[in-house]
Amino acid sequence: MVFFRNAGGTPLWTHKDITYKLGGTDHEDPIDYLRSHGVSESQFRADVQKAYEGATVTVKPKPQEPSQNVVGETGVAYIDGLNVNLRSGPSTNYGVIRQLNKGEAYQVWGKQGDWLNLGGNQWIYNNPSYIKYQEEQTTTSSPVVGKRVVSKVDDLRFYDSASWSDKDVAGTVDEGLGFTIDAKVSVNGSPQYKVHNSKGVTYYITANEAYVYVK
């Protein structure tokens, strides 16, 4: 963008203005890009004028279309391959956000076809050759759902996600204290309880009877 301030001239000239009035420019005009994000040329000019004069300009994000046919489903996706694409939507037509690698595990919040939602607009393709997906069993018929899991020992770890990794440790709980059970899950072959505290915050804690009991 090129700015001009004078008594009777245009406050803002775009690259297109420069091309027609001053002989050209080798830069691409951004007006089409702005339109694709829901910002008209007149709105952009008005916002630039406000910013130039010291006013605050609030930019409203472009509304995102809701995903269709997304099934609410929870579980854990274990990455068992290298450079697995994490995409911004449930299709290869969506861009790659980053790549995931073996040994990583992620909470799954929904499913569309063979695509798993890792929260927000983050999706991976559920290919069993490189994804090990374990669905949580959250049926209310489970005898432990709604009960409390209580620690038998001091300094028992609990986790932010379905994991045994040190980096996912949320804190520790002492003997006699515990949480309300939401579900029982299996993490790398070992049982955990998906739980919540009095504030409704979700955690995961071992279901090993050597360390906890249910009441």
LOLUM-500431 format. One line per field, with one value per residue: residue in three letters; x, y, z of N, C-alpha, C, CB in turn. Coordinates in steps of 0.2 Angstrom, whole numbers, plus 2048, in hexadecimal, padded with zeros to 3 digits. Each point is the difference from the previous one (the first is absolute). Glycine has a CB too. Example, Ala and Ser with C-alpha at 12.3 -4.5 7.8 and 13.67 -1.06 7.14 Angstrom:
! residues 2
res c(ALA|SER)
n_c1 c(842|807)
n_c2 c(7E4|80B)
n_c3 c(827|7F6)
ca_c1 c(7FC|804)
ca_c2 c(806|806)
ca_c3 c(800|801)
c_c1 c(804|7FC)
c_c2 c(806|805)
c_c3 c(800|803)
cb_c1 c(7F7|806)
cb_c2 c(7FA|7FD)
cb_c3 c(806|7F6)
END
This chain:
! residues 215
res c(MET|VAL|PHE|PHE|ARG|ASN|ALA|GLY|GLY|THR|PRO|LEU|TRP|THR|HIS|LYS|ASP|ILE|THR|TYR|LYS|LEU|GLY|GLY|THR|ASP|HIS|GLU|ASP|PRO|ILE|ASP|TYR|LEU|ARG|SER|HIS|GLY|VAL|SER|GLU|SER|GLN|PHE|ARG|ALA|ASP|VAL|GLN|LYS|ALA|TYR|GLU|GLY|ALA|THR|VAL|THR|VAL|LYS|PRO|LYS|PRO|GLN|GLU|PRO|SER|GLN|ASN|VAL|VAL|GLY|GLU|THR|GLY|VAL|ALA|TYR|ILE|ASP|GLY|LEU|ASN|VAL|ASN|LEU|ARG|SER|GLY|PRO|SER|THR|ASN|TYR|GLY|VAL|ILE|ARG|GLN|LEU|ASN|LYS|GLY|GLU|ALA|TYR|GLN|VAL|TRP|GLY|LYS|GLN|GLY|ASP|TRP|LEU|ASN|LEU|GLY|GLY|ASN|GLN|TRP|ILE|TYR|ASN|ASN|PRO|SER|TYR|ILE|LYS|TYR|GLN|GLU|GLU|GLN|THR|THR|THR|SER|SER|PRO|VAL|VAL|GLY|LYS|ARG|VAL|VAL|SER|LYS|VAL|ASP|ASP|LEU|ARG|PHE|TYR|ASP|SER|ALA|SER|TRP|SER|ASP|LYS|ASP|VAL|ALA|GLY|THR|VAL|ASP|GLU|GLY|LEU|GLY|PHE|THR|ILE|ASP|ALA|LYS|VAL|SER|VAL|ASN|GLY|SER|PRO|GLN|TYR|LYS|VAL|HIS|ASN|SER|LYS|GLY|VAL|THR|TYR|TYR|ILE|THR|ALA|ASN|GLU|ALA|TYR|VAL|TYR|VAL|LYS)
n_c1 c(804|807|7FB|7FC|7FF|7FA|7F6|7FA|807|7F6|802|806|809|7FA|80D|7F4|806|80D|7F9|7FA|80C|80F|800|7F8|800|80A|7F1|7F6|7F7|800|7F3|800|805|7F4|7F6|805|7FC|7EF|80A|7F4|80E|7F6|807|80E|7FD|7FB|80D|80A|7F8|802|80F|803|7F9|80A|7F3|804|800|7F6|808|7EF|80B|7FA|7F2|80B|7F3|7FC|80B|7F2|7FE|806|7FB|800|80E|807|80D|80D|802|80C|807|802|809|80C|7F6|7F0|7FD|7FD|7F5|7FD|7F6|7FE|80C|80F|7F7|809|80E|807|7FA|80D|804|7F8|80F|7FB|7F9|7F1|7F5|7F6|7F6|7FA|7F8|7FB|800|7FF|7FE|809|7FF|805|7F8|811|7F2|7F7|7FE|807|7FB|80A|7FA|7F9|80F|7FC|80E|801|7F3|804|7EF|801|7EF|803|7F9|7F6|7F6|7FA|804|80E|7FB|808|7F4|801|80D|808|80C|804|80F|800|80A|801|7FE|7F1|808|7F1|805|7FC|7FB|7FB|811|806|804|808|7F6|7F3|806|7F1|80A|805|7F2|807|7FC|7F1|800|7F6|7FC|7F1|805|7FD|803|807|80B|807|80C|807|7F3|7F9|7EF|802|7F3|7FE|801|7F7|809|7F4|802|7F8|811|7FD|80B|802|800|808|7F2|80E|7F3|810|7F7|7F0|7F7|7F5|7FA)
n_c2 c(7FA|80C|807|80B|809|809|80A|7F4|7F1|7F6|803|7F5|802|7F0|7FE|806|80E|7FC|7FB|80E|80A|7FB|7F8|7F3|7FB|7F4|801|7F5|80E|7F9|803|7F0|7FF|808|7F6|7F4|808|805|80D|807|804|807|7F8|804|810|7FF|7F9|80B|80C|7F9|7FF|80F|804|7F6|7F5|7F4|7FA|7F6|7F7|7FC|7F3|800|7FB|7F4|7FC|7FA|7F6|7FD|7F6|807|7F0|80B|7F5|803|7F8|803|804|7F5|80B|7EF|80D|809|80D|7FD|80D|807|802|80E|7F1|7F1|803|7FA|80F|803|807|7F4|808|7F8|7F3|7F9|7F9|7F3|805|808|7FB|80A|7FF|7F7|80F|7F5|7F3|809|7EE|7F9|80F|7FC|80F|800|80B|809|7FC|7F1|7F6|7F4|7FA|7F7|7FB|7F3|806|80A|7FD|7F5|806|7FC|804|807|7F2|80F|7F2|80B|7F0|806|7F8|80F|80A|80A|7FB|80A|7F9|800|802|7F1|80F|80E|804|7FA|807|807|801|80F|7F1|7F2|802|7F4|810|803|808|7FB|805|809|7FD|7F5|7FC|800|7F2|803|805|7FA|807|7FE|7F2|80B|7F0|7F4|806|7F3|80C|7F4|7F3|80B|800|810|801|808|808|80D|805|803|806|7F2|7FC|7F2|7FA|7F3|7FA|7F3|7F9|7FB|7FA|806|80E|7FD|7F9|804|808)
n_c3 c(800|7F7|80F|7F4|80E|7F3|806|7F8|804|802|811|7F5|7F2|801|7FA|7F9|803|7FA|7F2|7FD|804|7FC|7F1|809|80E|7FB|80A|7FB|800|810|7F5|800|80F|805|7F9|808|80E|7FA|7F8|7F5|7FA|80C|80B|7FB|800|80F|805|7FA|808|80E|7FE|7FD|80E|80A|7FC|809|7F0|80A|7F5|802|800|7F1|809|801|7F6|80F|7FA|7F7|80C|810|805|80D|7FD|80F|7F9|804|7EF|807|7F5|7FB|7F6|801|7FF|80A|7F5|810|7F2|805|7FF|804|7F2|7FE|7FF|80D|7FC|805|80E|7FE|7FA|80D|802|804|80F|7FD|80A|7F8|80D|7F3|803|7F5|7F9|7F2|7FC|807|809|80F|802|805|804|7F6|7F3|807|7F3|805|7F2|80D|7F6|80C|7F8|80D|80C|80D|7FD|811|7FB|80F|803|801|803|80B|800|807|80E|7FD|7FA|80E|808|806|7F6|811|7FB|806|800|806|7F1|7F8|7F3|7FF|7F1|7FD|7FB|804|807|808|7FB|80E|7F6|809|810|800|80C|807|804|80F|800|7FC|7F0|7F5|7F7|801|7F9|7F3|7FF|807|7F4|7FE|803|7F5|802|80C|803|7FD|809|7F2|80F|7FD|80D|806|7F0|7F8|801|7F6|80B|7F8|810|7FB|7FC|809|80A|803|801|804|80B|7F5|80E)
ca_c1 c(7FC|803|7FB|801|7FC|800|7FA|7FA|801|7FD|804|803|801|802|805|7FC|800|807|801|7FC|801|807|804|801|803|801|7FD|7F9|7FB|7FD|7F8|7FD|801|7FC|7F9|7FF|7FF|7FA|801|7FF|805|7FE|801|808|802|7FD|804|807|7FF|7FF|807|804|7FE|801|7FB|801|7FD|7FE|800|7FC|802|7FC|7FD|801|7FB|800|801|7FA|800|805|7FE|803|803|806|804|807|804|807|803|804|804|804|7FD|7F9|7FE|7FB|7FD|7FB|7FA|800|801|806|800|802|807|804|802|807|800|800|804|7FF|801|7FC|7F9|7FC|7F8|7FB|7F9|7FA|802|7FD|803|807|804|7FF|801|804|7FE|7FF|801|806|7FD|805|7FC|801|803|803|807|804|7FC|7FC|7FB|7FC|7FA|7FE|7FA|7FD|7F9|7FE|7FF|806|7FF|804|7FE|7FD|803|806|806|803|807|803|807|801|804|7FE|800|7FB|803|7FC|7FD|800|807|805|806|801|7FE|7F9|7FE|7FC|801|800|7FA|802|7FC|7F9|7FD|7FE|7FC|7FA|802|7FC|801|806|803|807|805|806|7FF|7FF|7FA|7FF|7FA|7FF|7FD|800|800|7FA|7FF|7FE|806|801|807|801|804|801|7FA|804|7FD|805|801|7FA|7FA|7FA|7FB)
ca_c2 c(806|806|805|807|804|807|803|7FD|7F9|7FA|7FE|7F9|7FD|7F9|7FF|802|808|802|7FD|804|808|802|7FC|7F9|7FD|7F9|7FC|7FE|804|7FB|801|7F9|7FC|803|7FE|7F9|7FF|803|808|803|806|806|7FF|801|807|803|7FD|803|807|800|7FE|806|806|7FE|7FD|7F8|7FD|7FA|7FC|7FA|7FA|7FD|7FA|7F9|7FB|7FB|7F9|7FC|7F8|7FE|7FD|801|7FA|802|7FB|802|7FE|7FF|801|7FA|801|806|806|800|807|803|804|805|7FE|7F9|7FE|802|806|805|801|7FD|804|7FE|7F9|7FD|7FB|7FA|801|805|7FE|806|7FF|801|803|7FF|7FB|801|7FB|7FE|805|801|807|801|806|805|7FE|7FB|7F9|7FB|7FA|7FA|7FB|7FB|7FE|805|803|7FB|804|7FC|803|7FF|7FD|805|7FE|801|7F9|7FE|800|805|807|803|7FE|804|7FC|803|7FE|7FC|802|807|802|7FC|805|800|802|804|7FD|7F9|7FF|7FE|804|805|807|801|800|806|801|7FA|800|7FD|7FB|802|805|7FD|804|7FC|7FC|800|7FA|7FC|800|7FC|805|7FC|7FA|800|804|807|803|807|802|807|803|804|805|7FE|7FF|7F9|7FD|7F9|7FD|7F9|7FC|7FB|7FF|801|807|804|7FC|804|7FF)
ca_c3 c(800|800|803|7FE|804|7FE|801|7FC|7FD|803|806|800|7F9|800|7FB|7FA|7FF|7FD|7FA|7FB|801|800|7FB|801|806|7FF|805|7FF|804|805|801|7FF|806|805|7FE|802|807|802|801|7F9|7FF|803|807|801|800|806|806|800|801|807|804|7FF|805|807|802|800|7FB|802|7FA|801|7FD|7FB|803|7FD|7FF|804|7FD|7FF|801|805|805|806|802|804|801|800|7FA|801|7FA|7FF|7FA|7FF|7FC|7FF|7FF|804|7FC|803|7FE|7FF|7F9|7FD|7FD|805|801|805|805|802|7FF|806|800|804|807|802|801|800|801|7FA|802|7FB|7FA|7FA|7FC|802|803|807|802|806|804|7FB|7F9|800|7FE|7FD|7FD|804|7FC|805|7FF|804|805|804|804|805|802|807|801|804|801|807|803|804|808|803|7FE|806|807|801|800|806|801|806|801|7FF|7FA|7FA|7FA|7FC|7FA|7FC|7FA|800|7FF|806|7FF|805|7FE|800|807|802|807|804|805|806|803|802|7FB|7FA|7FA|7FE|7FA|7FA|7FC|801|7FA|800|7FE|7FF|803|807|801|804|801|7FE|806|801|806|802|7FC|7F9|7FC|7FE|801|7FF|806|7FF|803|804|807|805|802|801|800|7FE|805)
c_c1 c(804|7FC|802|7FB|801|7F9|7FA|801|7FD|805|804|800|802|805|7FC|800|807|801|7FD|802|808|804|801|804|801|7FD|7F9|7FC|7FC|7F9|7FC|801|7FC|7F9|7FF|800|7FA|801|800|806|7FE|801|807|802|7FE|804|807|7FF|800|807|805|7FF|801|7FB|801|7FC|7FF|7FF|7FC|802|7FB|7FC|802|7FA|800|801|7FA|801|806|7FD|804|803|806|804|807|803|807|804|805|804|803|7FC|7F9|7FD|7FA|7FD|7FA|7F9|800|800|807|800|802|807|803|802|807|800|801|805|7FF|802|7FB|7F9|7FB|7F9|7FC|7F9|7FB|803|7FB|802|806|804|7FE|802|804|7FF|801|800|806|7FE|806|7FC|802|802|803|807|804|7FC|7FD|7FB|7FC|7FA|7FF|7F9|7FC|7F9|7FE|7FF|806|7FF|804|7FF|7FC|803|807|806|804|807|802|807|800|804|7FE|7FF|7F9|802|7FA|7FC|801|808|803|806|801|7FE|7F9|7FD|7FD|802|800|7FA|803|7FB|7F9|7FC|7FF|7FC|7F9|801|7FB|801|806|803|807|805|806|7FF|7FF|7FA|801|7F9|800|7FC|7FF|800|7FA|7FE|7FF|806|802|808|7FF|804|800|7F9|803|7FE|806|801|7FA|7FA|7FA|7FB|7FA)
c_c2 c(806|805|807|805|807|803|7FE|7FA|7FB|7FE|7FA|7FE|7F9|7FF|801|807|802|7FE|805|807|801|7FB|7F9|7FF|7F9|7FC|7FE|804|7FB|801|7F9|7FC|803|7FE|7F9|7FF|805|808|803|806|806|7FF|800|807|803|7FE|803|807|800|7FF|806|805|7FE|7FC|7F8|7FD|7F9|7FB|7FA|7FA|7FE|7FA|7FA|7FC|7FA|7F9|7FC|7F9|7FE|7FC|801|7F9|802|7F9|803|7FE|800|800|7FA|801|806|805|7FF|807|801|805|805|7FE|7F8|7FE|802|807|806|800|7FC|805|7FF|7F8|7FD|7FA|7FA|801|805|7FE|806|7FE|801|803|7FF|7FC|802|7FB|7FD|805|802|807|800|806|806|7FE|7FC|7F9|7FB|7FA|7FA|7FA|7FB|7FE|805|804|7FA|804|7FC|804|800|7FD|804|7FF|801|7F9|7FE|801|805|807|804|7FF|804|7FB|804|7FD|7FC|802|807|801|7FC|805|7FF|804|805|7FD|7F8|7FE|7FE|805|806|807|801|800|807|801|7F9|800|7FC|7FA|803|805|7FD|804|7FB|7FD|801|7FA|7FC|7FF|7FC|804|7FB|7F9|800|805|806|801|807|803|808|802|804|806|7FE|7FF|7F9|7FF|7F8|7FE|7F9|7FD|7FA|7FF|800|807|804|7FB|804|7FF|804)
c_c3 c(800|802|7FD|804|7FD|800|7FD|7FE|804|806|7FF|7F8|801|7FA|7F9|7FE|7FD|7F9|7FB|801|800|7FC|802|806|7FF|806|7FF|804|805|801|800|806|806|7FF|802|807|803|802|7F9|800|804|808|802|800|806|806|800|802|808|804|7FF|805|807|803|800|7FB|802|7FA|802|7FC|7FB|803|7FD|7FF|805|7FD|800|802|805|805|807|803|804|800|7FF|7F9|802|7F9|7FF|7FA|800|7FB|7FE|7FF|804|7FB|803|7FF|7FF|7F8|7FE|7FC|805|801|806|805|802|7FF|807|800|805|807|803|801|801|802|7FA|803|7FB|7FA|7FA|7FB|803|803|807|802|806|804|7FB|7F9|7FF|7FF|7FE|7FD|804|7FC|805|7FF|804|806|804|804|805|803|807|801|806|802|807|803|804|807|803|7FF|805|807|801|800|805|800|806|803|800|7FA|7FA|7FB|7FD|7FA|7FC|7FA|802|7FF|807|7FF|805|7FE|801|807|802|807|804|805|806|802|803|7FC|7F9|7FB|7FF|7F9|7FB|7FB|802|7F9|801|7FC|7FF|803|807|802|804|801|7FD|805|800|807|802|7FB|7F9|7FC|7FF|801|7FF|806|7FF|803|803|807|805|802|802|802|7FE|805|7FE)
cb_c1 c(7F7|807|7FF|804|801|80A|807|7FE|80B|7FB|7F7|7FD|803|7F5|806|7F9|7F8|804|800|7F7|7F5|7FE|805|7FF|7FB|80B|807|803|7FF|80A|802|801|80B|807|800|806|80D|7FC|807|7F3|803|7F8|7F6|801|7FF|7F5|7F9|803|7FA|7F4|7FD|800|7F8|807|7F8|802|804|7FB|80B|7F6|808|807|7F6|80C|7FF|7F9|80C|7FD|7FB|807|7FC|7F9|7FB|7FA|7F8|801|7F7|7FE|7FE|7F8|7F8|80B|80C|7FF|803|805|802|808|7FC|7F9|7F4|803|7F7|7F5|7FF|804|7F4|802|805|7F4|808|803|80C|807|804|807|802|806|806|7FB|804|7FE|7FC|7FF|801|803|7F5|808|804|806|7FA|807|7F5|809|801|7F7|802|7F5|7FD|807|7FD|80B|7FF|80B|7FB|807|805|808|800|7FB|7F8|807|7FD|808|801|7F6|7FB|7FA|7FF|7F6|803|7F9|805|801|809|7FB|80C|7F7|807|808|803|7F3|800|7FC|7FF|80A|809|7FF|809|7F7|7FB|80C|7F7|806|80A|804|806|801|80B|7F9|805|802|7FA|7FB|7FB|7FA|7FB|807|807|80D|7FA|80B|7FD|801|805|7F9|80C|803|807|7F5|804|7F6|804|7FE|7FD|80D|7F8|80A|7F6|806|80A|804|805|802|809)
cb_c2 c(7FA|7FD|7F9|7FC|7FA|7FD|80A|80B|804|7FC|806|7FD|80B|7FC|7F8|7F6|801|7FF|7F5|7F8|801|804|80A|7FE|809|802|806|7F4|809|801|80C|801|7FE|80A|808|7FD|7FD|7F5|7FE|7FE|7FB|802|7F9|7F4|800|801|7F6|7F8|803|7FC|7F4|7FD|804|809|809|801|807|804|803|807|7FD|805|807|801|804|806|800|807|7FE|80A|7F7|80A|7F9|809|7F8|800|805|7F9|80D|7F9|7F9|7F9|801|7F4|7FF|7FE|7F7|809|80C|7FF|802|7F4|7FB|7FF|80B|7F7|801|80A|801|804|808|7F9|7FC|808|7F5|806|804|7F6|808|80B|7F7|80D|806|7F7|805|7F4|804|7F9|7FB|807|80A|808|806|803|806|804|807|7FC|7FC|801|80B|7F9|807|7FA|7FE|80A|7F5|808|7F8|80B|7FD|803|7F4|7F7|7FC|800|7F5|809|7FC|802|80A|7F6|7F5|802|804|7F7|7FF|7FF|7F5|809|80A|7FE|809|7F4|7FE|7F9|800|7FA|7F7|7FE|80C|7FE|801|80A|7F9|7FE|809|7F6|806|808|7F7|80D|806|7FB|80B|7F5|80B|80A|7FB|7FE|7F5|804|7F9|7FE|7F6|801|800|7FC|807|805|80B|800|80A|800|809|801|804|801|7F9|7F7|800|809|7F9|7FE|7FF)
cb_c3 c(806|7F6|80B|7F5|80A|7F8|801|7FD|7FB|7F5|807|80C|7FB|805|807|802|809|80C|804|801|806|80B|7FD|7F4|808|7FA|808|7FD|7F6|806|7FB|7F4|7FC|801|7F7|7F6|801|805|80B|800|7F4|7F7|801|7FB|7F4|7FB|800|7F6|7F5|7FF|7FD|7F3|7F7|801|7FC|80C|7F7|80A|7FB|803|809|7F7|803|805|7F4|808|804|7F7|7F5|7FD|7F8|803|7F6|807|7FB|80D|7F8|80A|800|807|7FA|803|7FB|806|7F4|80C|7F7|7FE|7FC|80B|7FD|800|7F9|806|7FB|7F9|804|808|7F4|803|7FB|7F6|7FE|7FB|805|7F7|80C|7F9|806|803|808|802|7F6|7F8|7F5|802|7FB|7FA|80A|808|7FD|807|7FC|809|7F5|808|7F5|802|7F4|7F5|7FA|801|7F5|803|7F5|802|7FD|7FC|7F7|7FD|7F7|7F6|800|800|7F4|7F8|800|807|7F4|806|7F9|7FC|7FC|80C|807|807|7FE|809|7FF|803|7F8|7FD|7F7|801|7F4|803|7F8|7F5|803|7F8|800|7FE|7F7|804|802|80B|807|805|7FB|806|807|801|7F6|80B|7FC|800|805|7FF|7F7|802|800|7FB|80A|7F4|807|7F5|800|80C|807|801|804|7F8|808|7F3|808|801|7F8|7F8|7FB|7FB|7F9|7F8|80A|7F4|809)
END
